[in-house]
Amino acid sequence: MPGVGVDAVLYRVVRAGPVRHRPSYVASEVVADPDDVLLDLLKRARGGGRTPLLDRVDPLGESVVDAEATQQLLAELRCLAELARTPAEVTHIRRLALLARRCLDRRDVEIRFEGD
């Protein structure tokens, strides 16, 4: 099903004020996947035991990776890189890794994998 894709979105937490008790989130950067590049890679990697975090990505829903899980995400992206077969796949993994690296030294961000 072309065009379904799983976009990776970096969200920044906006602290709750005195009236609001829950923080809200603002999307600050997107790695779009209109050609299903990530989806294809995830299908290839799934079940191998090396990408448990990415195995939970739902192509029809939303999966959240918080700042504390960024190191694990980067390690799993390296595993995906080993499965990359095309320049588009390599480029997509690099873009995802750059997004994840933006989270390394921060606690006020999370990455959401958002399926269609």
VMD Tcl script that draws the C-alpha trace (Angstrom):
set ca {
  {0.00 0.00 0.00}
  {2.13 2.93 -1.21}
  {1.99 6.19 0.65}
  {1.17 4.72 4.06}
  {4.65 5.33 5.48}
  {5.77 6.01 9.00}
  {6.94 9.55 9.69}
  {9.37 10.30 12.51}
  {8.51 13.53 14.30}
  {10.64 15.27 16.92}
  {8.43 16.85 19.57}
  {9.51 19.38 22.15}
  {7.75 19.46 25.50}
  {6.15 22.78 26.38}
  {5.97 22.93 30.16}
  {2.60 23.19 31.77}
  {1.76 26.57 33.23}
  {0.02 27.18 36.56}
  {-3.39 26.58 35.00}
  {-2.54 23.59 32.81}
  {-1.46 20.48 34.67}
  {-0.26 18.47 31.70}
  {2.59 19.48 29.41}
  {1.85 19.90 25.73}
  {4.05 19.06 22.78}
  {5.11 21.00 19.71}
  {6.40 19.28 16.57}
  {9.77 20.78 15.72}
  {11.17 18.53 12.97}
  {9.84 15.78 10.69}
  {11.49 12.99 8.74}
  {8.68 12.07 6.36}
  {8.36 8.63 4.79}
  {6.02 9.05 1.79}
  {7.71 6.21 -0.12}
  {7.51 3.65 2.72}
  {11.31 3.43 3.06}
  {11.23 3.04 6.84}
  {8.25 0.72 6.69}
  {10.10 -1.61 4.29}
  {13.21 -1.60 6.49}
  {11.16 -2.32 9.61}
  {9.50 -5.29 7.91}
  {12.93 -6.70 7.03}
  {14.30 -6.21 10.55}
  {11.23 -7.29 12.55}
  {11.56 -10.43 14.59}
  {15.32 -10.66 14.43}
  {15.70 -9.65 18.08}
  {18.08 -6.78 17.36}
  {15.50 -4.00 17.09}
  {12.98 -4.44 19.95}
  {12.22 -0.72 20.15}
  {11.63 -0.36 16.41}
  {9.69 -3.66 16.34}
  {6.99 -1.84 18.33}
  {6.51 0.85 15.66}
  {2.90 0.62 14.48}
  {2.45 1.48 10.78}
  {-1.14 2.53 11.50}
  {-0.65 4.20 14.88}
  {1.83 6.11 16.98}
  {4.89 4.89 18.87}
  {6.80 7.16 21.24}
  {10.54 7.04 21.92}
  {11.42 9.29 24.84}
  {14.77 10.98 25.36}
  {15.98 8.21 27.71}
  {15.64 5.62 24.92}
  {17.63 7.61 22.37}
  {20.84 5.58 22.75}
  {18.89 2.37 22.14}
  {17.21 3.92 19.11}
  {20.58 4.90 17.65}
  {21.88 1.35 18.17}
  {18.81 -0.07 16.43}
  {19.20 2.37 13.55}
  {22.73 0.99 13.09}
  {21.16 -2.48 12.78}
  {18.75 -1.14 10.16}
  {21.70 0.37 8.29}
  {23.14 -3.14 7.90}
  {19.92 -4.14 6.10}
  {19.83 -1.08 3.81}
  {19.90 -2.04 0.14}
  {19.40 1.28 -1.65}
  {20.77 4.82 -1.42}
  {17.27 5.99 -0.39}
  {17.32 3.60 2.58}
  {20.80 4.70 3.65}
  {19.78 8.37 3.41}
  {16.59 7.79 5.38}
  {18.46 6.04 8.19}
  {21.00 8.89 8.33}
  {18.17 11.43 8.62}
  {16.58 9.41 11.43}
  {19.92 9.16 13.23}
  {20.40 12.94 13.00}
  {16.93 13.41 14.47}
  {17.75 11.01 17.30}
  {21.08 12.70 18.03}
  {19.21 15.95 18.65}
  {17.64 14.18 21.64}
  {20.86 12.93 23.23}
  {21.54 15.82 25.57}
  {17.96 16.91 26.14}
  {15.16 15.71 28.34}
  {12.42 17.90 26.89}
  {12.01 16.03 23.60}
  {10.64 12.80 22.24}
  {10.40 11.15 18.86}
  {7.08 9.82 17.70}
  {6.81 7.39 14.85}
  {3.46 8.25 13.30}
  {1.82 5.87 10.86}
  {-0.96 6.80 8.50}
}
mol new
graphics top color blue
foreach p $ca { graphics top sphere $p radius 0.5 }
foreach p [lrange $ca 0 end-1] q [lrange $ca 1 end] { graphics top cylinder $p $q radius 0.2 }
display resetview
